[in-house]
Amino acid sequence: MNTKILKQKAALSNATFYGIEIVPNTFRLCLMNMLLHGICEFGNDSLPIECKDSLAGEPARHFDFVMTNPPFGTKSSLTIEVEEKDKETGETITKKTACELCP
């Protein structure tokens, strides 16, 4: 194979695509698709996709472009605690809700 093509394939495999998916079945489907298209290889320790909640913490990597595929079908694992005072009793009430901004 041409050296230029090999370098382009290596760049596509190692540095071009990266993703995070919260749903395990969708993660496996995406990984299978990437393997079939030669974007990553079997036995490679650094896969271009991770199965985790992308909203649960500060990202380890930052990117120039972000592509999404709505509709989002799974809620984030984040919960928000809100403390409010009851108007009648004056007691502090803690409410736990799923993140409203999270899909």
C-alpha positions as CSV (number, residue, x, y, z in Angstrom):
1,M,0.0,0.0,0.0
2,N,1.0,3.6,-0.6
3,T,2.8,5.3,2.3
4,K,0.5,8.3,2.1
5,I,-2.6,6.0,2.3
6,L,-1.1,4.2,5.3
7,K,-0.5,7.5,7.1
8,Q,-4.1,8.7,6.3
9,K,-5.5,5.4,7.6
10,A,-3.5,5.6,10.8
11,A,-4.7,9.2,11.3
12,L,-8.3,8.2,10.8
13,S,-7.9,5.2,13.2
14,N,-6.1,7.0,16.0
15,A,-6.8,10.7,16.0
16,T,-9.9,11.6,14.0
17,F,-12.9,10.1,15.7
18,Y,-13.8,9.9,19.4
19,G,-17.1,9.4,21.2
20,I,-18.9,8.9,24.5
21,E,-22.1,6.9,24.7
22,I,-24.1,6.2,27.9
23,V,-26.2,3.3,26.6
24,P,-24.2,0.0,26.6
25,N,-26.0,-1.5,23.6
26,T,-25.6,1.6,21.5
27,F,-21.9,1.8,22.6
28,R,-21.4,-1.8,21.3
29,L,-23.2,-1.1,18.1
30,C,-21.1,2.0,17.5
31,L,-17.9,0.1,18.3
32,M,-18.9,-2.7,15.9
33,N,-19.6,-0.2,13.1
34,M,-16.2,1.5,13.7
35,L,-14.4,-1.9,13.6
36,L,-16.2,-2.9,10.4
37,H,-15.2,0.4,8.7
38,G,-11.6,0.1,9.8
39,I,-11.7,3.1,12.2
40,C,-10.3,1.1,15.1
41,E,-8.8,-2.3,15.4
42,F,-9.4,-5.4,17.5
43,G,-7.0,-5.7,20.5
44,N,-6.3,-2.0,20.5
45,D,-6.2,-0.7,24.1
46,S,-7.2,2.8,23.2
47,L,-10.6,2.6,21.7
48,P,-12.1,5.8,20.1
49,I,-15.3,5.5,22.0
50,E,-16.1,5.1,25.7
51,C,-19.2,3.8,27.5
52,K,-19.9,6.4,30.2
53,D,-22.0,9.5,31.1
54,S,-20.4,12.4,29.3
55,L,-22.1,14.9,31.6
56,A,-20.9,13.3,34.9
57,G,-17.6,15.2,35.0
58,E,-15.1,17.5,33.3
59,P,-14.1,16.1,29.9
60,A,-10.5,14.7,29.7
61,R,-10.3,15.9,26.0
62,H,-11.6,19.0,24.2
63,F,-12.5,19.2,20.5
64,D,-13.0,21.6,17.7
65,F,-16.3,20.0,16.5
66,V,-19.1,18.1,18.4
67,M,-21.7,16.1,16.5
68,T,-24.7,14.7,18.2
69,N,-27.6,12.5,17.2
70,P,-30.8,13.5,18.8
71,P,-33.3,12.5,20.1
72,F,-31.6,11.7,23.4
73,G,-33.2,8.7,25.0
74,T,-31.4,8.2,28.2
75,K,-31.3,10.5,31.2
76,S,-27.9,11.5,32.6
77,S,-26.7,9.9,35.9
78,L,-26.4,13.4,37.4
79,T,-28.9,14.5,40.1
80,I,-29.3,17.9,41.5
81,E,-30.1,18.6,45.1
82,V,-32.2,21.8,45.8
83,E,-32.9,23.0,49.3
84,E,-36.1,25.0,49.7
85,K,-37.9,26.4,52.8
86,D,-41.4,25.2,53.3
87,K,-43.7,28.3,53.2
88,E,-46.0,27.0,55.9
89,T,-43.6,25.4,58.4
90,G,-40.3,27.1,57.6
91,E,-38.5,23.7,57.4
92,T,-35.7,23.2,55.0
93,I,-36.7,20.6,52.4
94,T,-34.1,18.9,50.2
95,K,-35.4,17.8,46.8
96,K,-33.4,15.5,44.5
97,T,-34.2,15.7,40.8
98,A,-32.6,14.5,37.6
99,C,-30.7,17.2,35.8
100,E,-33.3,19.2,33.8
101,L,-30.7,20.1,31.2
102,C,-29.5,16.5,30.8
103,P,-31.1,14.4,28.1
